[in-house]
């Protein structure tokens, strides 16, 4: 199993490195767009999938990161300073948003984060003196790396890929640490976790803060990718779409955001170009998501686990039947 896993990772790495070389500009742009949402949903997966908190305000942090970088760059500050500041600001705001999670849970927490997203979106849209309002901020530059310009799509793709890999390794290290086990315990049974010495207050706040920081970095990358930002990409609908990506990929699965973001970003674009489907791609995509939630409520990556559980169940039933048959024969003898 481990060997198969390593082979799959190696094949995926080769594809990510080689595929853009054979794509046109829009294809490279779309892959970069996908990677940006992988980073954003990695943070949301920590909050939702591992810590078990229901958040519908992730697009707000995404927007805070994007606007922080854009505003600072317009003021002449480097992207390399703006991006860490964006992540730090999102971390602090995420801590503040985590406090309602200490008092309300489940659907009530979802509504609280939804209200937060709406408030941030209204601020972005109405405060023209700072954010440009509905006119947005244009000409957001891409950074330079060791004197190498990342203005072209291909170099910027490899830069975002490197950032994605780095943040993935950091998150993997976090999840394998005692912190990660505490997050999982908090999700599975908060009362038991607290009895084992896990501080529910601290880890709930941390899950929001770290998830928000990831969204802030994704927003900084997004601003330089599209080079023009306005309020629409950071509305409540974007938060719902990010939540959907986590759920479709598999909440609590490390690679869930990779698959979920692909389903939310790449697949709809691919369906839109299929002859005879172009006018129906949105209803078809929605129907596919509904069917998936009916048959695989734990996401696509839960499929191997379900197959393994069914196989184990069949083997256990067969063993019980064999034992019962053997016992019956012994009784007859």
Buried (B, 14 or more C-beta within 10 A) or exposed (E): EEEEEEEEEEEEEEEBEEEBEEBEEEBBBBBBBBBBBBBBBBBBBBBBBBBBBBBBBBBBBBBBBBBBBBBBBBEEEEBEEBBBBBBEBBBEBBBEBBEBBEEEBEEEBBBBBBBBBBEBBEBBBEEEEEBBBEEBBEEBBBBBBEEEEBEEBBBBBBBBBEBBEEBBEEBEEBBEEEBBBBBBBBBEEBEEBBEEEBEBEEBBBBBBBBBBBBBBBBBBBBBBBBBEBBBEBBBBEBBBBBBBBBBBBBBBBBBBBBBBBBBBBBBBBEBBEEEEEEEEBEEEBEEBBEEBBEEBEBBBBBEEEEEEEEEEEEEEEEEEEEEEEEEEEEEEE
